[in-house]
Amino acid sequence: KYAENMYYFSELALTLNAPESGTAPTDSRRRPDQRLMENGRWDEANAEKQRLEEKQRLSRKRREAEAARATEDGTPYDPYKPLWFERKKDPVTQELAHVYKGGYWESKERQDWTLCPDIF
């Protein structure tokens, strides 16, 4: 309804970001800043976006510090890896691509999101 008044997005585009129950807590549709923006609460959305970006920066700094300590100590360091994808060379293009490795749909069915980090 009123899709033509919503930044000229098509009805499909407007529904792509619609919340869906049962998704992972890391699903981008759960971004609190985005929800605030979509509800017209611009100042709160901007403050929330700043908070999320700072949280991301701190997380990256922590991982970088852990990697540096491991290098200094000569201990193995397991870098961050996505939960549902792995980087593999595409056999046709020979370029690295993120390929689904499984697990998401099983976690969704069980509603077991214990492996998901707290990103929001």
C-alpha positions as CSV (number, residue, x, y, z in Angstrom):
1,K,0.0,0.0,0.0
2,Y,1.3,3.5,-1.0
3,A,4.5,1.9,-2.4
4,E,4.8,4.8,-5.0
5,N,5.2,7.2,-2.1
6,M,8.1,5.2,-0.5
7,Y,11.1,6.6,-2.4
8,Y,9.8,5.1,-5.6
9,F,10.8,1.6,-4.5
10,S,8.8,-1.2,-6.0
11,E,6.5,-3.3,-3.7
12,L,9.1,-6.1,-3.9
13,A,11.9,-3.8,-2.8
14,L,9.8,-2.5,0.1
15,T,9.2,-6.0,1.4
16,L,12.7,-7.4,1.1
17,N,13.6,-5.9,4.5
18,A,10.4,-6.9,6.2
19,P,11.0,-8.6,9.5
20,E,10.6,-12.4,9.6
21,S,10.2,-14.4,12.7
22,G,12.6,-17.2,13.5
23,T,15.7,-15.7,11.8
24,A,19.2,-15.6,13.2
25,P,19.9,-12.8,15.6
26,T,22.6,-11.7,13.1
27,D,20.1,-11.3,10.3
28,S,20.5,-7.8,8.9
29,R,16.7,-7.3,9.1
30,R,17.2,-7.1,12.8
31,R,19.5,-4.1,12.7
32,P,18.1,-1.7,15.3
33,D,19.3,1.4,13.5
34,Q,17.5,0.3,10.4
35,R,14.3,-0.3,12.2
36,L,14.4,3.1,13.8
37,M,15.1,4.8,10.5
38,E,12.2,2.9,8.8
39,N,10.0,4.2,11.6
40,G,11.0,7.8,11.0
41,R,13.0,8.1,14.2
42,W,16.1,9.6,12.4
43,D,18.0,11.0,15.4
44,E,17.7,7.8,17.3
45,A,18.6,5.8,14.2
46,N,21.8,7.9,13.7
47,A,22.8,7.5,17.3
48,E,22.2,3.7,17.1
49,K,24.2,3.5,13.9
50,Q,27.1,5.2,15.6
51,R,26.9,2.8,18.5
52,L,26.9,-0.2,16.2
53,E,29.8,1.1,14.2
54,E,31.8,1.6,17.4
55,K,31.0,-1.9,18.5
56,Q,32.2,-3.2,15.2
57,R,35.5,-1.2,15.5
58,L,36.1,-2.5,19.0
59,S,35.5,-6.1,17.9
60,R,37.9,-5.7,15.0
61,K,40.6,-4.2,17.3
62,R,40.2,-7.1,19.7
63,R,40.7,-9.6,16.9
64,E,43.7,-7.7,15.6
65,A,45.2,-7.6,19.1
66,E,44.6,-11.3,19.6
67,A,46.3,-12.0,16.2
68,A,49.3,-9.8,17.1
69,R,49.7,-11.6,20.5
70,A,49.6,-15.0,18.9
71,T,52.2,-13.9,16.4
72,E,54.5,-12.6,19.2
73,D,54.0,-15.8,21.3
74,G,54.3,-18.1,18.3
75,T,51.0,-19.7,19.1
76,P,48.4,-20.6,16.5
77,Y,45.7,-18.0,15.9
78,D,42.3,-19.0,14.4
79,P,41.0,-15.9,12.5
80,Y,37.4,-15.0,12.3
81,K,35.4,-17.2,10.0
82,P,31.8,-16.7,8.9
83,L,29.3,-19.2,10.3
84,W,27.4,-20.2,7.2
85,F,29.9,-19.5,4.4
86,E,33.5,-20.4,3.5
87,R,35.9,-18.8,1.0
88,K,36.6,-21.1,-1.9
89,K,38.1,-20.7,-5.4
90,D,35.4,-20.8,-8.0
91,P,36.4,-23.6,-10.4
92,V,35.3,-21.6,-13.4
93,T,36.5,-18.1,-12.7
94,Q,39.3,-19.0,-10.4
95,E,38.3,-16.1,-8.1
96,L,37.6,-16.4,-4.4
97,A,33.9,-16.6,-3.6
98,H,31.9,-17.1,-0.4
99,V,30.1,-20.5,-0.7
100,Y,27.3,-21.6,1.6
101,K,28.7,-24.4,3.8
102,G,25.5,-25.4,5.5
103,G,24.0,-25.2,8.9
104,Y,21.8,-22.2,8.8
105,W,18.5,-24.0,7.8
106,E,19.2,-26.7,10.5
107,S,19.7,-24.0,13.1
108,K,16.6,-22.1,12.0
109,E,14.5,-25.3,12.2
110,R,15.8,-26.0,15.7
111,Q,15.8,-22.3,16.6
112,D,19.3,-22.8,18.0
113,W,21.3,-19.7,17.5
114,T,24.0,-20.4,20.2
115,L,26.8,-20.1,17.6
116,C,25.8,-16.6,16.5
117,P,27.8,-13.7,17.9
118,D,26.2,-10.7,19.5
119,I,26.6,-8.1,16.7
120,F,23.8,-5.7,17.5
